[in-house]
Amino acid sequence: MQAAVTVTPAQIPDLLLGLATVRPVFLWGAPGIGKSSLVRGFAESLGLECVSLLGTQLAPEDLIGVPQIRDGRSVFCPPESIARDEPYCLFLDELNAASPDVQKAFYSLILDRRIGSYELPAGSIVIGAGNRATDNALARPIASALVNRLTHVHLRASAADWLVWAGENGIHPWVTDYVTDRPDHLWSQPPKTEEPFSTPRSWHMLSDALHSFGPGIGEETLKVIVHGTLTPAHAVSFCGYAKIVRHSFGIEAILKGDASWPARIEDRDLLYYLAEAFRGRLVKELPRQKEHVSESMRQTSYRAKSLLVRLAEISVEVAQTVIADDADGRPVLPAWFLVEAARDMPRLVEARR
């Protein structure tokens, strides 16, 4: 299902308070962005126990129950996890990953709030959640009859919301500081191949590992856990950031001329991170229009081109990342600066093309 309008995690509690208390809700979102924890937190805020049913692990009889003979008639007895006397939050996780038969078994529970003769206690709420087919996750089409029984809310990752949560939940400072600097690295599109990718959940996993190993974690061990949790490009960048934290080696020293670009092959991750920081600084400081360039900005551009030349002498590939277009093919740096770079460094610009 495609999202026409999306919401951030901070918006979810108020939305669910108005929606889920009167009608069933389905929460759509990419893997690892916190759908399950948001639902559990919402249920807790209402003082309701959250009972989770995982769609991929259910058969129809797990919902309908098994038949018993009462007064000469067969009666289906729903499972104890569902048949409760007190109101609760029924969380149907990965509902759209369930088989069609299981999805059908949910129809009456979602719309009529009952299974057979059992009816959910007054005050109970029903919330479903699942990944989208575009996320390369296990997802089946939902029949129109089921789609029409739910209010659909589409969740997107938000670095601002996640950083607030991280500050309240003991996330490792390396992680929070890095995501503060690179909020675009909080989440990445799930890849089509079997490899790790960055999500709020994977950053949390990395934080747990960093806490577990402590400040004495070795460089090789750090590389293993970072590359085992994050998108490869983000992992390289984070390892470079970790070197800066440990050795007080930052972009400021390079810009001031107090330090040079690291040239060792083993410091290539650090070089990539510094190049990204350099690119970000240029985007921030260089005006979009040449007529707005002051004398101090002119000196900044001269210094930037000189640093680009030195960076290209170490690695043309890394230098290209500084002047590269964005993911949609649009220039990130001002056009006047790119024109001057093409004039002064034709080899670098030609390689970029």
C-alpha positions in Angstrom: 0.0 0.0 0.0 1.3 3.4 -1.0 1.3 6.3 1.5 -0.4 9.5 0.5 0.3 11.1 3.9 2.9 9.9 6.5 3.3 10.7 10.2 6.3 10.6 12.6 6.5 8.5 15.8 5.8 11.6 17.9 2.4 12.0 16.2 1.3 8.4 16.7 0.0 8.5 20.4 -2.5 11.3 19.7 -3.6 9.7 16.5 -4.1 6.3 18.1 -6.0 7.9 21.0 -8.5 9.3 18.6 -8.6 6.4 16.2 -7.9 3.1 17.9 -10.3 3.8 20.8 -13.2 3.8 18.3 -12.1 1.8 15.3 -9.3 -0.8 14.4 -6.1 0.8 13.0 -3.4 -0.6 10.8 0.1 0.9 11.2 2.2 0.7 8.0 6.0 1.3 8.0 9.4 0.0 7.0 11.2 -2.7 9.1 12.9 -1.5 12.2 11.4 2.0 12.6 9.6 1.2 15.9 6.0 0.2 15.0 5.7 -2.5 17.7 7.3 -0.5 20.5 4.9 2.4 19.6 1.9 0.2 19.9 3.1 -1.3 23.2 3.9 2.1 24.6 0.4 3.4 23.6 -1.3 0.4 25.3 0.8 1.0 28.4 -0.3 4.7 28.5 -3.9 3.6 28.6 -3.2 1.0 31.3 -4.0 -1.9 29.0 -2.1 -5.1 28.6 -0.7 -5.5 25.1 -1.4 -9.0 23.7 0.7 -9.5 20.5 -0.3 -12.1 17.8 2.3 -12.6 15.1 0.7 -13.1 11.8 3.4 -15.3 10.3 3.1 -17.8 13.2 -0.6 -18.3 13.2 -3.0 -20.8 11.7 -6.8 -20.1 11.4 -7.5 -22.5 14.3 -5.1 -20.5 16.5 -7.8 -17.7 16.4 -11.0 -19.6 16.0 -10.0 -22.1 18.7 -10.9 -25.8 19.0 -14.4 -27.2 19.2 -15.9 -28.6 22.4 -19.2 -30.4 22.9 -21.6 -28.5 25.1 -25.2 -29.8 25.5 -24.8 -31.9 22.4 -23.5 -29.0 20.3 -20.0 -28.1 19.1 -18.7 -24.8 20.4 -15.5 -23.2 19.3 -13.4 -22.0 22.3 -11.0 -19.2 21.4 -7.5 -19.4 22.9 -6.7 -18.1 26.3 -4.5 -15.3 24.9 -7.5 -13.8 23.2 -10.4 -14.8 25.5 -9.9 -12.4 28.4 -12.3 -10.9 30.9 -10.6 -7.5 31.2 -10.1 -5.0 28.4 -6.8 -5.1 26.6 -4.9 -4.1 23.4 -4.9 -6.8 20.8 -1.9 -6.2 18.6 -1.9 -8.0 15.3 1.7 -7.8 14.3 2.7 -8.6 10.7 -0.9 -9.0 9.9 -0.3 -8.6 6.2 2.3 -11.3 6.3 -0.3 -13.9 7.4 -1.7 -16.4 5.0 -5.1 -15.5 3.3 -6.9 -18.0 5.6 -5.5 -16.4 8.7 -6.4 -12.9 7.4 -10.0 -14.1 6.9 -10.1 -15.5 10.4 -9.4 -11.9 11.6 -12.3 -10.4 9.8 -15.0 -10.7 12.5 -12.4 -10.0 15.2 -11.4 -6.7 13.5 -14.8 -5.5 12.5 -17.2 -7.0 15.0 -14.7 -7.4 17.8 -15.7 -11.1 18.3 -14.6 -14.6 17.6 -17.4 -17.1 17.5 -19.5 -16.4 20.7 -16.6 -14.5 22.4 -16.6 -10.7 22.3 -13.8 -8.5 23.2 -14.4 -6.7 26.6 -15.6 -3.1 26.4 -12.6 -0.8 26.3 -10.4 -3.1 24.3 -8.6 -1.8 21.2 -7.4 -3.6 18.1 -4.3 -2.4 16.2 -2.5 -4.1 13.3 0.9 -3.4 11.9 3.0 -4.5 8.9 5.7 -3.8 6.4 5.1 -2.7 2.9 5.7 -4.8 -0.2 8.3 -2.1 -1.3 10.4 -2.9 1.8 11.5 -6.3 0.4 9.9 -7.8 3.5 7.5 -10.7 3.7 4.1 -9.1 2.8 1.0 -10.4 1.2 -1.7 -8.4 -0.5 -4.6 -7.6 1.8 -8.1 -8.4 0.5 -10.2 -5.3 -0.1 -12.7 -6.6 2.6 -9.9 -6.4 5.2 -8.5 -3.1 3.9 -11.9 -1.6 4.3 -12.2 -2.8 7.9 -9.2 -0.7 9.1 -8.0 2.9 9.3 -4.6 3.0 7.7 -1.7 5.1 9.1 1.7 5.3 7.5 4.7 5.8 9.7 8.0 7.3 8.6 11.3 7.4 10.5 12.2 10.8 12.2 15.7 11.5 13.4 14.3 14.3 15.7 11.8 12.0 17.3 14.3 9.2 17.7 17.0 11.4 19.2 14.5 12.5 21.9 13.7 8.9 22.6 17.4 7.9 22.5 18.3 10.6 25.1 15.7 9.1 27.5 16.7 5.5 27.0 20.5 5.5 27.5 21.5 5.1 23.8 25.3 5.2 23.5 26.7 8.8 23.1 28.6 7.8 19.9 25.4 6.8 18.3 23.4 9.9 19.4 26.1 12.3 18.4 26.6 10.6 15.0 22.9 10.6 14.2 22.7 14.2 15.3 25.4 15.0 12.7 24.0 12.7 10.1 20.2 12.4 10.6 19.9 11.1 7.0 21.7 8.0 8.2 19.1 7.0 10.7 17.2 5.0 8.1 17.9 3.6 4.7 15.7 1.8 2.2 15.9 -2.0 2.7 18.3 -3.5 0.1 17.3 -6.1 -2.5 20.3 -8.2 -1.4 20.9 -9.9 1.9 22.9 -7.3 3.8 22.4 -5.1 6.9 20.7 -1.8 6.6 20.3 1.2 8.9 17.1 1.6 10.9 16.3 3.0 14.4 16.3 -0.6 15.5 19.8 -1.4 14.1 21.2 1.8 15.7 19.8 0.6 19.0 21.5 -2.8 18.4 24.8 -1.0 17.8 24.3 1.0 20.9 23.8 -2.1 23.0 26.9 -3.7 21.5 29.0 -0.5 22.3 27.8 -0.5 25.8 28.6 -4.2 26.1 32.2 -4.0 24.9 32.8 -0.7 26.8 35.3 2.1 25.9 38.2 -0.4 25.3 36.6 -1.9 22.2 39.2 -2.7 19.6 39.1 -1.2 16.2 38.6 -4.5 14.4 35.8 -5.5 16.8 34.2 -2.2 16.2 34.3 -2.7 12.4 32.7 -6.1 12.8 29.7 -5.0 14.8 29.2 -1.7 12.9 29.3 -3.5 9.5 27.0 -6.2 11.0 24.3 -3.7 11.8 24.4 -0.7 9.4 24.1 0.0 5.7 27.7 -0.5 4.4 28.2 3.2 3.5 26.9 4.3 6.9 29.2 1.7 8.6 32.3 3.1 6.9 31.3 6.6 7.9 30.6 5.6 11.5 33.9 3.9 11.8 35.6 7.1 10.6 33.6 9.1 13.2 34.7 6.7 15.9 38.3 7.4 15.0 37.7 11.1 15.3 36.2 10.7 18.7 39.1 8.6 19.9 41.9 10.6 18.5 40.4 14.1 18.5 41.0 14.3 14.7 38.3 16.5 13.2 37.5 18.5 10.1 38.1 21.8 11.9 41.8 21.0 12.2 42.0 20.3 8.4 40.1 23.5 7.5 42.4 25.6 9.7 45.5 23.9 8.2 46.5 22.4 11.5 46.2 18.8 10.1 46.3 17.1 6.7 43.9 14.6 5.1 44.7 11.1 6.5 46.5 9.3 3.7 47.0 5.8 5.1 45.0 3.0 3.5 43.8 1.8 6.9 42.4 5.2 7.5 40.2 5.3 4.4 37.0 5.1 6.5 38.2 8.2 8.4 38.9 9.9 5.1 35.4 9.2 3.8 33.8 10.6 7.0 36.0 13.7 6.9 35.1 14.2 3.2 31.4 14.0 4.1 31.9 16.5 6.9 33.8 18.8 4.4 30.9 18.5 1.9 28.4 19.4 4.7 30.4 22.4 5.7 30.6 23.7 2.1 26.8 23.3 1.7 26.3 25.2 4.8 28.7 28.1 4.2 28.8 28.7 0.5 26.0 30.9 -0.8 23.9 29.5 -3.7 24.3 32.7 -5.9 27.8 34.0 -6.8 26.7 37.6 -6.4 26.3 36.9 -2.7 29.9 35.8 -2.3 31.7 38.0 0.2 35.4 38.4 0.3 35.6 36.0 3.3 33.5 33.5 1.3 35.8 33.9 -1.6 38.7 32.9 0.6 36.7 30.0 1.9 36.2 28.8 -1.7 39.9 29.1 -2.5 40.7 27.1 0.6 38.1 24.5 -0.3 39.5 24.0 -3.8 43.0 23.6 -2.5 41.8 21.0 0.0 39.9 19.2 -2.8 43.1 19.0 -4.8 45.0 17.5 -1.9 42.1 15.1 -1.2 42.1 14.0 -4.9 45.8 13.3 -4.7 45.0 10.7 -2.0 41.8 9.4 -3.5 39.9 10.7 -6.5 37.0 8.5 -5.5 36.7 10.1 -2.1 37.1 13.6 -3.5 34.2 12.9 -5.9 31.9 12.4 -2.9 32.4 16.0 -1.9 31.1 17.4 -5.2 28.7 14.6 -6.1 25.0 15.2 -6.9 22.3 14.0 -4.5 20.4 10.8 -5.0 18.0 12.4 -7.5 20.9 13.7 -9.6 20.6 17.4 -8.5 23.8 19.3 -7.6 24.2 19.8 -3.8 27.0 22.4 -4.0 26.5 25.9 -5.6 26.7 25.9 -9.4 29.3 28.7 -9.4 31.6 26.6 -7.1 31.2 23.5 -9.3 32.1 25.6 -12.4 35.3 26.9 -10.7 36.1 23.3 -9.6 35.7 22.1 -13.2 38.0 24.8 -14.4 40.7 24.2 -11.7 40.3 20.4 -11.5 39.0 19.1 -14.8 40.3 15.5 -14.0 38.2 15.3 -10.9 35.0 16.6 -12.6 35.4 14.4 -15.6 35.8 11.4 -13.3 32.6 12.5 -11.6 30.7 12.3 -14.8 
